[in-house]
Amino acid sequence: MKKYSSGCFSLICSKKTSNLLFLSTVLLAAFSCTPSLYIPTADPQTKANDLSELQEGRRLYISKCGGCHTLYLPGKHTKQEWQVTINNMATRAHLAPLEKIRIFNYLTKGM
C-alpha cells in the first residue's frame, strides 16, 4: 500500500487502485482536446507533400500552442483571426517562420 498526501487529506491506495488512477489520468489527458482536432488524411484534393505539411502543422499546433494553453478548434476563428493570433503568439511559442506557415495552413485548411 502507498500513502498519498495532498495537503488537507491523505489517501491510502492499493497498487491496483493507484495504477487505475494513473491510467485514468493519462486517458483523460489524452482524450481531452486532441481528438476534437481534425487529423489530415489523404483525399483527392490533397497531394502527398501537402498532407505531410498539414500533419506537421497539426503536430506543431499541439506541441507548441497546446503546451501553454487550451487548444481551439480550427473552425473557431476565421483565416484573418488565425493570422493575427499566430503572429501575436509566435514569439512566445518560439515559432520559426516555416512553423507559423504550417500551423496557419493546418488551422485554415478548408476555409
ROFI-61735 format. One record per residue: x negated, y, z negated of N, C-alpha, C, O in turn. Coordinates in steps of 0.05 Angstrom, whole numbers, plus 5000, padded with zeros to 4 digits. Each point is the difference from the previous one (the first is absolute). Layout:
residues N
XYZXYZXYZXYZ...
end
This chain:
residues 111
498349765000501750245000498250255000498050014987502950195028498650255001501850214987502549985002496350214985501550224988499450255015497750085004504550055006499750255015501150224982502149974987496650255013500850234984500450245018498350065017503950084979500650235016500950234982502350075000495950034984500750224983501949934977499149914979503550125026501949974979500949714994501149944979498449885040500849734995498049815012498350075016501849684975498349805011501749775010502249964992496749895027501449795014498249755000497750025008503449764982498549765000501149835023502449945001495849985017500949855024498449745003497649994993503849815017498649765007498550055026500550205014497749624993498650035026502050005023499750155019502349684980502049985021501550275003500550095022500350034955501450255000498250225011500950175015496649844976498250215009499549975031499850215013500049554997499749965029502550095014499750125022502649834967502550095013500250305000500850125020498450014958499950294999498150125021500750195014497049694989498050095019501149975028499850185017501449594989501149945027502250205006500250105022501549954959502250195004499050285006501150145018496949944968498850275005498850015028500350205014498349604994498749995027502250015021499850155020502349694977502149995020501550275001500650105022499950024956501350264999498350215015501150165016496349844979498350195013499849955030500050185016500049564991499749935029502550065016499850075023502549924964502550035015501450264995502350045009496550144976501450254993500450195023502250105003495949955014500350195022499049895027501350055020496649814979498749915025501949865019499950075024501849754968501749865019501950195014501049945022499750284966501850195012498750145024501450105018496049924982498650125023500049815023499549764996501150345027500049825023497249905006498050144996501949625015497549885008499949995030501749875013496450274999499850015029499649725012498249854990503450085029499749745014499950045030500850225010498449585004499850025029502850025012501849854992498650325027502450035015499350085028497750075005504249925014499350065028498850285004498450045019502350164964498950275004497350054986498750205006500549624976497650044985497749845011500149755001497850385007497649875009498449884976500450094978497949725028498549874978498350204984500049994976498650195038498450194985501750204984499350094979503149985032501850174985501049864975500350124979500349625024501049854977497949994978500650044976496949925031497949994979499650274987499450024976501050205039499850264989502350064981499750134979502749785028502350044983499749844974500650094978498449665025499549844976497950134982500249994975497850125037497950144985501250254986499450064977502450085037501350234988501749924976500050154980501449635022501549904977498249934977500550084977497349785028498149934979498950254987499850014975499550195041498950244989502150154983499450104979503049915031502250144986500449874972500350144980499749595019500449864975497650054981500450064977497249915034497650024982499350284993499550064976500550125043499150284994502250164987499450164982503049825027502250164990501349874976500650134979499949615023501349854979498249964975501049924979496550145024498249974977500550224979499249974977502150255031500550224981502950054994500750104979501149845040502850064995501849805015499149835015503550204980502049835013499950055030499850235009500549565007500050035029502950075009501949894989498350275031502650075012500449845025498149955015504349984990500649865025499550185024500550244998498549665024499450165023502350185009499550235008502949674992502350155009501050224982501850145006496949884971500850204980499450285009501350194991496749855027499250265009499950015031499849795013500350454998499650035028497150005007498350004983501149995044497250025008498650254990497749984990503750245011498850254991499549994970497950104991503949794994499649984971497749824993498450064982501449715032497849824995497350145007498049964986501950195036497650135007499050204979497750004992504250154997499350194978499149844975498050084988503549725005499349844976497249875003498450024981501149865042497449875004497850204999497949964988502550275025497950214999499550104972497750054993504549984992499750104972498649794982498650084981501849675024499049794982497349895009498749854985500450215039497649885012497550034982498549814997501250424992497650054984500149844974498049874992504350134995500349844975499749715005498849864983502150045039499949715006497449925014499649775007498750434998497449955013500449875028498749805006503150315009500649895027498250115021499650245002499249585013498550085024502050085022502349924999496850245020501850095021501549775014502350025006496249765000501349785013502049864982502149905009497450094965501949894981502650164999502149884999497750385002502350175001501849945024502449974998496349995025501449945025501449734997502349975008496349834982501149734998502450004981502149885006497750264971502250014981502450155013502349914998497150315015502250155013501449835021502450005001496149865016501249845021501649784988502249935010496949954968501649794987502650114989502249895005497650344981502450114987502050115020502450014994496750075030501950125019500649825024501250095019498049664980500649815021503049985004501549964981499450085044502849985006501750254995502449995004496350224988501550254996500250165026501250225000
end
